[in-house]
Amino acid sequence: MTFVGAWVGAQLLTAITLVIFGETGEPSTIPIGVLAVALTVTWSAYVAAMWFASERAGTADPIADFGIVVVPRDLIGLGIGVLAQLVVVRLVYLPLEGIWPKTFTDDELQRNAEDLVDRAGGITTLLLFVIVVIGAPIVEELFYRGLLQRSLLARFDDTLVVVGVAAVFAIVHFRPVEYPGLFVFGLIVGAAAKLTGRLGMPIAIHVGFNATGLVLVL
């Protein structure tokens, strides 16, 4: 319930933020600076929800409750993320491209990232890097694998939870053409979080995945 409430609340706060900045058009036209502010609002809502959940239903220690621990061997995740982007996702889309060649094209798959890069330049390119490679991996893993998956694992079948959270993670990105790749990626980071009991590994995987995707577009 906290997860759903935080997600809905974050979308409302983000929409209000964009209106304040006069950005009511297509998301692909939002300047990188405004996008950074909007994402900061979104992520703040997520983190606040995690703190609330820890206080009300946990031990009041977010590090313990959500497994926010990083150890040196978690750096292996960077390589896993790179391979996931370059190999695993590519393998996922190969049969889909064969069946629906006009839908699952490289242009369509890279359009979102290309839109971001096209809007960046100079200092905003650095800001984009911080958003995509540092901010998103950390906050999303905290929210999806820390708050949602970790709490559900205490109540339901492990496989069902990892698959379900991966599906939610893919759907909320609202890019249907990216759903297959995001779902498989969600399975990878979900499994890493489940097997290690920590968020260090999935965060590292997410960083490697996003960094590789951004570099490819750049």
N, C-alpha and C positions, 0 to 999 in steps of 0.2 A: 504493500500500500504506500509506503514511503517512497519507493522507487517511482511508482506511477504518478504520485502527487508531485514529486520533484520534477519529473520530466514535463508534465503539463504546465506546472508553474514556471519552469525555465523557458518554455516556448512562449508563454504570455509575456514574461519579462523581456525576452529578446525582441519580440514583436514591438513592444512599447519603446524599447531602446532604438530600434530602427526607425520608428515613426518620429522620435525626437530628433534624429539626425536627418529626417526628410527622405529616408530610403524606403519607399513603398513599392518599388518596381520589382523587376525580376532579381532573384538572388545573385544571378551571374553578373549583375551590374554594380553590386555593392563594393565600394572601395575597400582595400585591404585594411586600412586603419579603422574604419567603421566596423568591419567584420571582426577585427581583433577585440574591439570594445564589446560587441554583441556576444562573442564567444566567452569573454571574461564574465559577463553577466550569467550566461548559461552555466558555465562551469562552477561559478560561485554558488548557484542554486543547488547543483549536484553535491558539492562538498558540504554545504550546510545541511542537506538532507542526510548525508552520511554521519555527520556529527550528531544530528538529532536521533537517528536510529541507534547509534552507539550508546547515547545517554539513556534512551528510553527502553531499549530492548537488549542491549549488550552489556559489556563490562565497563562502559564509559572510557575504554581505552581503544581508540580507533585503530591503532597499530596492531593490536592483538585481534580485535574483532574482524578486521578486513584483511589481515595477513600482509600488511604493508612492510615487507621485509625484503631487502636486496642483499645478495651475497655475491662474491666475485664470480662464481661459476654461472650466474645468471647472464653474464655477458655473452655466453654461447647463444643466447636468444637473438642477438643481433644477426648472427649468421643464419639462423633459422628464418628470421624475418626476410632476409634478402632472398633466400631460396624459395620462400613461400611466394614472394612477389614475382620472381623471375621464372620459376619452374612450376610450382603447384598451381597457381592461378592460371598460368598459361595452359596447363594440361586440362584444367576444368573447362576452359572456353573452347578448346579445340573441337570437341564434338558439337558444341552449341553453334559454333561458326559454320560447321558443315551443314547443320539442319536449318539454321536461320541466318544465312550469310549477310542479309541486309540489316539485321538487328544487332548481332554481336560482332561488331567490327572494332578495330583498334581505335578508330576515330571516336566512336561512341563511348568506348570504355575510358578513353583519356580526356573526353570533353570537359568533365568537371575540373580535373587538374589543370588542363590547358587554360580554362577560363580564369582560374586563380593566378596562374603564372602570367597571363596576358595583362592582368590588372596590377601586377607587381613591377617594381623598378626601383633601383637604388636601395634606400633604407627599407622600403616596404618588402623587398625580396628577403631581407634578413628577418623581418617581422613574420613573413609568410613561413619561413623555415622554422621559426620558434613555435608558431601555431601548429603546423603540420607534424613536425618531427619531435617536438618536446611536449607541448601542451596537450594536444589531442591524445597521444598514447597514454600519458600519465592519467589524465582525468577520466578518459573513457574506460581504462582498465580498472580504475578505482570504482567507478560507478557500475559498470556492467559485470565485471568479474568479482569485484570486491563486495559491493552492496547486494546486487541481485543474485548472482550465481552462488556466492558463498552462503547467503542466508537460505536459499532454496535447497542447497545440498544437504543442509541439516534436517530437511523434512521429506525430500523426495528422492527417487532413483537417480543415481549419479549421471548415467547416460542420458536419461530424459532431460535432466536439468541442463547439461552442457549443450545438447542439441537445441533445446528450447531457447536458451539465452543467446546462442549463436544466431538463431532465426530472428529474435527480437533485435539484436545488434544490426543485422543486415537490413531489416525492414525500416528501422527508424532513420536510415540514411536517405530514404525516399528517392533512390535511383535504381529503378527496376533492372536496368541493364547490368548493374553492379551486384545485384543480389546473389547470384551463384558464387562469385569470387569472395564477397564479404562473408557469406555464410560459411564457406570452407575455411576462410581465415579465422572466423569466430570459433570454429571447432578447434583449430590449432591452439589459439591462445586460451580457450576454455579448458582444453585438455592439459595445457601447461600449468594453469592455475590449480586445477584439481590434483594433478600428480605431485606438484611441488608443495602445495599448501601455502604458497606465497604469491605475491603479485610481481615480484622482481623479474621473473622469467617472462611472463606475458607482456610486461611493459617493455622489456628489451626486444622481444619479438616484434611488438607493435612499432617501436622506434625504427628497427631495421626495415620493416615492411614499408612504412610511410616514407622513410628517407629514400629508399630505392625508387619508389614510385615518383617522388618529386624530382629526383635526379634524372630519371628517364625522360620526364617531360621537359625539364630545363635543357 
